[in-house]
Amino acid sequence: MATGFGFPFGVDVSGAIRPEGDDAELRGKVVQVLFTAPGERVNQPEFGCGLFNLVFDPTNTIMAAAVEFSVSSALTRWLGDLLVVGGVDVRSDDEALTVEVAYVRRKDLAPQALRVHFR
């Protein structure tokens, strides 16, 4: 019998730790790729997409294209066996940046989406 906690895990209303389901597990992996900067992991220095580095660039079409390419490439490289990236939409509103990733889970072809908002 396996023991321990997988990532991600959650805490229910009683304070007990419980594992998350398939949706939350894959969503957690997507978040890990998005929020990890290349070079941050010692044993996998190429892991991640550098999203945080790109959000400090001026918001224009060049930056939006760079974010779309970086996010799509990283998710395909690191999670391509689990999902298919359907699209990455980048919107800038004044000083805020919204990145929305649409993907399909390979296991059951369920469409999913994740939105990240930066200010």
C-alpha positions in Angstrom: 0.0 0.0 0.0 1.4 3.4 -1.0 1.6 6.1 1.6 2.5 9.8 1.4 1.1 12.7 -0.5 1.1 13.4 -4.2 1.2 16.8 -5.6 -1.1 18.7 -5.5 -2.9 17.9 -2.3 -5.7 19.8 -0.7 -7.1 20.5 2.8 -10.8 19.8 3.4 -13.0 21.8 5.7 -12.1 19.6 8.7 -8.4 20.3 8.2 -7.6 16.9 6.9 -5.2 16.5 4.0 -6.6 14.8 0.9 -5.3 14.2 -2.6 -6.8 16.2 -5.4 -8.5 14.5 -8.4 -7.2 14.2 -12.0 -8.4 17.7 -13.0 -6.6 19.3 -10.1 -3.5 17.2 -10.5 -3.0 18.1 -14.2 -3.9 21.8 -13.4 -1.2 21.8 -10.8 1.3 20.4 -13.3 0.4 23.2 -15.7 0.8 25.8 -13.0 4.2 24.3 -12.2 5.4 24.7 -15.8 4.0 28.2 -16.1 5.4 29.5 -12.8 8.9 27.9 -12.9 11.6 29.9 -14.5 14.2 28.0 -16.6 17.3 27.6 -14.4 15.2 27.4 -11.2 15.4 23.6 -10.9 19.0 22.4 -10.4 18.4 18.9 -11.9 16.2 20.1 -14.7 17.5 23.6 -15.6 15.5 23.8 -18.8 12.1 23.1 -17.1 9.5 25.9 -17.1 8.6 28.7 -19.4 9.7 31.9 -17.8 6.3 33.5 -17.7 7.2 35.7 -14.8 10.2 37.1 -16.7 8.0 38.0 -19.7 5.4 39.9 -17.7 7.8 42.7 -16.9 8.3 43.5 -20.6 6.2 46.2 -22.2 2.8 45.0 -23.1 2.6 45.0 -26.9 2.0 42.5 -29.7 5.6 41.3 -29.6 5.4 40.5 -25.9 2.0 38.7 -26.4 3.5 36.6 -29.2 6.5 35.7 -27.0 4.2 34.7 -24.1 2.0 32.6 -26.4 5.0 30.8 -28.0 6.8 30.3 -24.6 3.8 28.9 -22.8 2.7 26.6 -25.7 6.2 25.3 -26.3 6.9 24.6 -22.6 3.5 22.8 -22.0 4.0 20.7 -25.1 7.5 19.8 -24.1 7.0 19.0 -20.5 3.3 17.8 -20.4 2.8 16.7 -24.0 2.1 13.1 -22.9 -0.7 14.4 -20.7 -2.3 17.2 -22.7 -2.6 18.9 -26.1 -2.4 22.6 -26.1 -5.4 24.0 -27.9 -4.4 27.7 -27.7 -2.8 30.4 -25.6 -4.6 33.7 -25.4 -2.7 36.8 -24.1 -4.6 40.0 -23.3 -3.2 43.2 -21.8 -5.4 45.7 -20.1 -3.6 48.8 -18.9 -0.9 47.4 -16.6 -2.6 44.0 -16.2 -1.8 40.9 -18.2 -4.1 37.8 -18.6 -2.9 34.6 -20.0 -5.5 31.9 -20.8 -4.4 28.4 -21.8 -6.9 26.0 -23.4 -5.9 22.4 -23.5 -7.3 18.9 -23.9 -6.6 16.1 -21.5 -5.2 13.2 -23.5 -6.6 10.6 -21.1 -10.3 11.3 -21.8 -10.2 14.2 -24.4 -11.8 16.5 -21.8 -11.3 20.2 -22.7 -9.8 22.3 -19.9 -8.7 25.9 -19.5 -6.6 27.8 -17.0 -6.4 31.6 -16.7 -3.6 33.5 -15.0 -3.9 37.2 -14.2 -1.0 39.5 -13.4 -1.1 43.1 -12.2 
